[in-house]
Amino acid sequence: MSQENNNRQNKKDQFTEKKSGGSGKLVGLLGLLIVAAIAGWFFAGQGVSDGIASVKAENGFVNLKVADVDDGNAHYFKLATAKGDIKFFVVKSIDGVMRAAFDACDVCYREMKGYRQEGDSMVCNNCEQRFRTDLVNEVKGGCNPAPLARRIDDGRLAIAQADILKGGWYFGI
């Protein structure tokens, strides 16, 4: 009988034991939330959300400093309209040319997933097709990133607001 009582006491102890470390986890979680809120506030103040910078047109053009986007990495932007955002990216391709395209294509645009960069390729987030960066603006149609006309003037990559607005249909605008 004493072993049965001992087993009962052990089971009772398992369920009535106070667990330690709960308050430490709560403090850690609160600290993480505070850091996330500060980061969100910082990026919102910089016009950046979800890694996409907001841009505005001046005198009919969106102007980006070439020095800010010529590192070989895709840089994502959005132009706000009354009906929604039009998204595009710019990238210095493997052949050294500054390129621009809508963050959409003729095939997968309805999914609104855009592209990501993997090395020297842009990859459709919907169908996973890969496109070399040196073919952005060169190959049109299909699942290729939809080209966006651009020019470089005085250290700035200039994209006409009218050209960006023409691509609004990719984004339901």
N, C-alpha and C positions, 0 to 999 in steps of 0.2 A: 504494500500500500504506500509506503514512503516514496517509492520510485514513481508511482502514479501522481502523487501530490507534487513531487519534484518536477515532473513533466508539465503539469498544469501551471506551476509557478513560472517555469521557463517560458511557456506560451504567453502567459499573462504579461511577463516582463517584456517580451518582444513587442507587444501591442501598446504597452504603456510607456516604453522608453522614449525619452525626448531626444529628438534628432538634433545634432549640432550643425552649425554652418548655414542654416537657413537665412539668418539675418545678414551674413556676409554675402551670400548670393544676391540678396535683394539690393544691398548697397552697390554691388558691382553692376547689376542690371540698371539701376538708376544712374550710375555714373556713365554707362554706355549710352543711355538715352540722352543724357545731357550733351555728351560729345556729338552725337548724331544731330541733335537739334542745332548746336552751334555750327556744325559743318553745313547743314541745310540753310541756315540763315546766311552764312558766308557766301555759298554758291548762289543763293537767290539774289543777294546783293550784287553779285558779279554778273547777273543775267545768265546764269548757267543752271540748268536742271537736267538730270539724266544724262549728263555729258554733252548736252546740246546747248550751244551758246545762242542767245537771242541777238539778232542783228536788226539794224534799221537802215533804211535807204535814205541817202542824202543826195539831193539834186538828181534823183532818178537812178542812183547806183548804190549797191552795197559794196563798200570798200573794206578790204581786209589787208592788214600789213603782211606783206610776203614773209618778212622775217619771223612772224608769229606762226606761220603755217608751212614753212619749207623744210621741216625736219623729216619728211618721209612718212609721217603718221597721218592717218585720215583725221580731219578735224570736222566736226559736225555742227551745223548751224540751223537756225529756223528763223523765218521771216513771218511775223504775226500779221494776219489779215483779219478783217471783221468776221470772216467765216471760219477761221482756224489757221493753224500753222502750216507753212510750206517748208519742208526739210530738205537740206542738201549737204553735201560734204565736199571738201577740197583736199587734195593730196598731191604731194610732189612725187611723181612716179619714178620708177626705177631708171628711166632715161633722163631724169632731171627736169621734166616739164611739169609746170603747175596745172592741175586738172580740176575740173568741177563737174559734179553730177547731182541730180536729184537723189535723195535717199529712197529711191523707188525704181521700179522697172515696168515695162509694158505688160509683163505677165503676172507678176506677184504683187502688184501694188495694192490690190484689194485687201491683202493680209496686213498691210501697214507695218511690216517687220524690218524693212530696210536692209542695210549691209553692215558687215563688220570687216575689219582688216585682219588678215593673217599673212604676215610677211609682206611679200610684194604682190599680194592679191586682195581683191575685195570679194567677199563671200556673201551671197544672198542668204539672209537669215531664215528665209522660208524654204527654198528648194536646195540650198547648200551648193549651188553652182559657184564656181570660182572664175574670177576675171582678173587678168593681170592689170596692174595699175597703169601700165603704159598703153593700154587699149581703152581706158576711160576717155571719153570724148571722141574716140576714133571709130568704135564699133557701136552701132545703134540697133535698137529693137531687141525683141526676145527678152531674155532675163538680164541683159547687160544693163549696168547703171545708166539711166536716162541722162544723156549729155546736157550740160548747161554751158552756154557760151560764156566766155570770160576773156579778159585781157589784162595785161600788166602795164600799169602806168605809174611812173615815178615811185617804185617800190611798193605799190599797192596792187592787189588783185581786185579788179573791178568787175562786178556782175550787174548787168542792167536789171533793175527792179521789174521792168516789163517782161524780161525773159523768165525771171523767177515766177512771176504771176501766171505765165502761160502754163507752168507745170502744176498749177493748183489742182487740176483734175486728178492727179495721182493721189491727192490727199482729201478727196471728197469736197473740194472747193470749186 
